[in-house]
Amino acid sequence: MRPLKTLFKMLSNTHEAPGDDTFAKTGSCACSPQWPALETTADGYTMGALPSSYSSIMTNPEIGTFVARCTRCHAGYPAPWVVGGNDPMPYAFARDAAELTGQERPHDPVEAEYTISTASGNDWPALPGIDYATLFRPPSLVCESAEAEGDHSFRTGTALISVSWELAGTWAVCVEGAASLEAADLIVGEMARQLGEATGETALHSRVNG
């Protein structure tokens, strides 16, 4: 899980979201109705954004490195948001991959790492007597115990999932051998929802590599 520590060290130095008038203006949306549509930009690409009840560590308006704005008045959006589902990720390599439609792509098992943290930024509350090894297992999947690096590990299908307490307020999740990144995303998303329900916190999960 050492790459996660490196990532968080980097984010701690670059967590200020750009809020100047070159992209997002300060103040409330002046449109009627407010926030008719949102957009964001990264790596030279502008893409649609959507209001959301959750966000990643990159799009959380309190700590994120990306900002969203109203497409009309350009006011900075102050609440959680996500990139629109029809837009590729805002990186050149992802855009290039999206253009390969119709061509054969590899389907080898993937490995990806994630974080699960609280939307409030607070530490996760203690859950005395809770079996975390069971709590993290998605009930929609057939899971079994497994031995791996990490505090809690289990296997579902070809995927091996390891969960560790790496940083204050953050669970680090490593998924190895999943059929695809989408499958890994769904597994971790369900793990985050379960943790949030058990603790009464809003859980944010984000893929940090893979």
Helices and strands as residue ranges (DSSP letters): H 2-13, E 38-42, E 45-51, E 68-70, E 81-83, H 92-98, E 110-118, H 132-135, E 144-145, E 152-156, E 159-167, E 170-178, H 181-199, E 203-209
